[in-house]
Amino acid sequence: EMSHFGAPAQPYAEEAKKWLTKFCEGRTAWIQVYRIDQYSRAVAMVKVRKWGIFTQNVSLAMAKAGFATLYTSAGAEYGGIR
């Protein structure tokens, strides 16, 4: 997470944001909302077109690149992906 509400940014937040921007820029995105969480945020899966008709899960790509933290606490949803 980037810094907000007076809290400092998590380590490598700026690098993760740059990676995410480069990964998604200019691509069409599909968003599947699962629910709204206790902070009124959408819990969702985001996919972008990889090439042709194929899509790529943005969260999974971020995790594979080392730029994501995977939560396993109550309420964590990953669309059936393990």
N, C-alpha and C positions, 0 to 999 in steps of 0.2 A: 504494500500500500504506500501511496505517496503521503507526504505529511498533510494533515488536515486537523482542524479544531485544536490547534496548538500542540498536537502530538507529532513527534519526529517521524520521518519516513522510515520504512523498513529498509534493511540493507539491500542494496542493488535495485531499489525501486525505480530510479531513473533509467538504469540499463534495461530493466524489464519493460518500462513504458516505451522506450525507443525500439526495442525488439518487437513489441506488440504493434506499434504504429507501422513499422516496416512490413510486418507480416500481413496486416489487414488492408493497408492503403491501396485504394483503387480496386478492391475486390468487392463482390456482392456478398452480403452476409444474410444468413437465415438464423432467426432466433426462435427457440422453442422455450416459452416460459413455463416453469413447473409450478411455481407458487410465489407469493409475496412473503418475505420474511418479517421478523418482529421489528425490523428497522425500516419497513416499507420499501425494501429493495427487491427487485425482481431476481429470483433464483432461476437461472436459465442456462440452456446450452446454446452456444453460438458456433455456427459453422460458416466457413467461407469457401468459395469455389477454388479448388486446387488447380485443375485443368480439365477442360471438356465438361463432362457432366459430373465429375467427381468432386466431393466436398471434403473438407478437413475440419476436425473439431479443434477450435482455437484453444480451449483449456488444456486438452491433451497435448497439443503441440507445444504450448508454454511449459507444461510439466516436463516433457521430454527434453526441452532446451534448458531446463534448470531454472526457469524464471517463475515458478508457481509453487505455492504452498498448498498441499492437499489436506483439507480438513476431514476428520473422520468422526467428529463429535455428533451429538444428536442433531438431526435435521439436515445433515450433509446429503446432497443429492448429486448424482453424476449420471443420471439417465441410464442406469443399469450397467455402466462401464466400470470395470474393476481395474 
